[in-house]
Amino acid sequence: MLLRGFCSREIYLLIIKYKVNLSDDERQILQAVVQKGKNAARSQTRARILLKAAEGSRDKDIIDALNVSPSMVAKTQQRCVEEGPEAALKDHPRP
């Protein structure tokens, strides 16, 4: 079964699918984040997730290619759709 090894929260996040659509300007900004290498590693990983999602890659392929958790992929896509790609690159403040 494909979902073996995932916790219930990760399964829930995989079921709710967010479609990432990027403008050309947004795509260029994310590519610059990845290429410059001066940003935090988390931001670069999130930028890679968004670029792959916008290309139409499946979540499972993104998870395998970038060696990230399903929840990271789902949360990054969700934040991009709800708040925009720049907000998706940053951590929310901790309470």
N, C-alpha and C positions, 0 to 999 in steps of 0.2 A: 504494500500500500504506500502511496506517495507521501502521505502525511505522517507516517511513522517517525517518531523521534522529535516531533514538534509538540510544544505545550499548547494547552487550549487557547491561550492568548494569542500565540503565533498563528494558530489555525484560523482564529477569528479575524486577525488582520489580513491573512491571505485571502479570505473569502470576500472581504470588502475591498474591491479593486478601484483604485484611483487611476484615471487616465492622465498621464503627463503630456501636456502639449506645450512646446516652447516656441517662442518667436525666434527669428534669426538673431536678434540682439541678445536675448536671454541665452541662446545656445553659445554665442561667442563669449559671453561673460563666463559661463561655466567652463568652456574650453580653456579660457585664460587662467581660471583658478587651478585647473589640472596641470597645465603646462608650465606655469611660472614656478610652482613649487615653493612659494613663499607663504602659503596659507597652511593652517593647521591640517594635520593628516585627516582628521574627521571631516573637515570641510571638503577636502579633495575627494574623499571617499563618497561623500554625499553628492558631490558634483558628478562623479562617475556614475552613480546610481541614476541620477536624473537624466544624464545623457543617454545611457543605455535604455532607460524606460521610454524616453522620447523617440528612440529609434525603433521601438516596438518589441524590444526583448522581453521575454517572459520573466516573471519574478524569479522562478527557479533558476533560470539561466544567469540572471544577475547575481543571485546568491552564490552560485557555484563559481562564476567568473571572478567575483571580487572577494570571495571568502568572507561574507558578512552574514549576519543573522536575518531571518525572515522579518523580524520585527523592525530592524533598521531600515530595510527596503520599504516596508509598508508605511512606517512613520514618516520617512523622508518623502515618499510620494504623496502622502496625505497632506503634509505641511506645504508642499509645493502647490498642490491644487487649491488648498484653502487660504494660504497666506502669500504665495509667490515663491519663486525659486531662490531669491536672496535670503528670505526668512528660513527656508529649508536647510540652508547651509550652516546656520548658527544654532547653538544650544539655547534652549529656553532657560531663563533664570531659575535657579533652584530655590524652593521656598525656605 
